[in-house]
Amino acid sequence: MIIIMLVCFGLVFGSFVDALVWRLRKQDELAHPEDIDKKEKLANKSLTSHDISMSRGRSMCPQCHHTLAAKDLVPVLSWLSLGGKCRYCRAPIPWQSPLVEVLTGALFLLSYVYWPHGFTSLGWVQFGVWLVFLVGFVALTVYDILWQELPDRIVWPLATLAFVQTVLLTVSKQDWHVLLWASLGVVVISGLFWLLFEVSKGKWIGFGDVKLGVVLGLLAGTPLAAMLVIFFASVLGTLASIPMLVKTKQKLQLHVPFGPFLIAGLIIVYFFGSSIISWYQSLMY
């Protein structure tokens, strides 16, 4: 029963992520119209700040801006029943809509199956907070893939939540080393990325990755786990880049957003980091 509920919640929050990402982007475009092309300006002409407000705006088609009915908002099923097209203008629904819903549902399910902290009272609280992180991470992943940016309006709330969680764990366990090791994790990830950003003047890595490193370092919890996050992110990023490098003719101009790989690396380490570290240490003795 819990598994079914988690998958359903994941699908619903995946739909929320779609709306969140689109609205944040449109808010930025309306606030800075000089940074977008004529096509986007025309597409945004009929939109108002009320339309794209997260609290007041109604769900709408991103193409024709028609308000969607309840039957259009059922995660995955609505997309399948409509053949991937808007009911009103028949324009294709963006590719990420069903994929994001399925991805979020799958992450919710896998988090429950592989949860490393147990399901005591504290464990359930951590699990609930982790699901909030997952929603934010999926939103950052989609935003970075589409526009190669990691918006502060998602990153900083996650950083604040990660810091509060770390402080509360430090207090509950009465062990100041929890906060110390997590802070060193931030130094490893965010500090390294800041150094790369400064040395390359922003050519090797974006400053959004530096800020994301604060969240990931706190959640990694230790410097060693933080290094593992970077390792897995680098491996995944390299594997994903190879096919694109083979296909593209302008190899030197290829820019692959690193945020999604960092997030994937953190998720791997969060669930399996202790086992990986123990396995590696067993090889040393």
Sequence and secondary structure as in RCSB ss.txt:
>XXXX:A:sequence
MIIIMLVCFGLVFGSFVDALVWRLRKQDELAHPEDIDKKEKLANKSLTSHDISMSRGRSMCPQCHHTLAAKDLVP
VLSWLSLGGKCRYCRAPIPWQSPLVEVLTGALFLLSYVYWPHGFTSLGWVQFGVWLVFLVGFVALTVYDILWQEL
PDRIVWPLATLAFVQTVLLTVSKQDWHVLLWASLGVVVISGLFWLLFEVSKGKWIGFGDVKLGVVLGLLAGTPLA
AMLVIFFASVLGTLASIPMLVKTKQKLQLHVPFGPFLIAGLIIVYFFGSSIISWYQSLMY
>XXXX:A:secstr
 HHHHHHHHHHHHHHHHHHHHHHHHHHHHHH GGGS HHHHHHTTT  TTTT TTT   B TTT  B  GGG ST
THHHHHTTTB TTT  B  THHHHHHHHHHHHHHHHHHT TT SSHHHHHHHHHHHHHHHHHHHHHHHHHHHS  
 HHHHHHHHHHHHHHHHHHHHHHT THHHHHHHHHHIIIIIHHHHHHHHHTTSSS HHHHHHHHHHHHHH SHHH
HHHHHHHHHHHHHHHHHHHHHH S GGG    SHHHHHHHHHHHHHHHHHHHHHHHHHT 
